[in-house]
Amino acid sequence: MIDSHCHLDFDIFDSDLHQIIEDAKAAGVSRFLIPGTTPDGWQRQLTLKQKYPYIDIALGLHPYFPDTLIDRHIDTLEAVLADNQQQVVALGEIGLDSTVEIAMAQQERMLCAQLELAQTLHLPVILHHRKTHHLLLKHINALNFKEGGVIHAFSGSEQVARDYIDRGFYLGIGGTITYSRASKTREAVASLPLSSLLLETDAPDMPLCGYQGERNTPAKVSLVAQTLAQLHDTSIDHISEITDGNYRRLFCSEGNEGERPSA
Ligand SMILES: [Zn+2]
């Protein structure tokens, strides 16, 4: 299994990262994607990527950390991506979040600049959303964005999910589906094709049901897979095989060039 979204570069994993990775492997999780959030984090991610061959990285500017230096950061991002083309599988984590006190216009400017950069570099994107599906879809359409990507921590209706799938996106499925109160998302995920889903944790955030208040870790992908298997009335092995294949189709160009679903 693959954790397609975990922030293993965050300080909270500094002291025991090796053990966290060993625990994940013991739970059947053997590959990890660390999305980027800030310019400071990009170097840490590149260092981790060098140390652990089964870690993939994406670089980007997360909507939680905007500041007055957006233009300079975008220029830096472009330069760092150019210098590390072989090391980077996607541009992200980027997106829009209406629950934080950061002007939406500023978030949209940062999103669009990065979508354009991804389009130029032919990189898929990792998209963060919170009550912003309509805006994300608006910008994806306005830019005629064709590189695809993943909707991180998908929650929402089946129709919204299909709008993204139609535009070449996968849906990142994490701990949300382990909560019975998330009935709309659980119903949507149950009716969506497995060929459009990726597994993720968002570790250290988004703890699964029963683990609230604890640091989330990539080993928990196995429990997300178990819940997804129940929702689709199939086996964990099947879930793991299909979602691993989806991951490779989206993020690994080895032998797959041109196989990304087109928008
Ligand atoms: Zn994240």
Residues whose N, C-alpha, C, O or C-beta is under 5 A from the ligand:
A	BS01	ZN	E93 D202
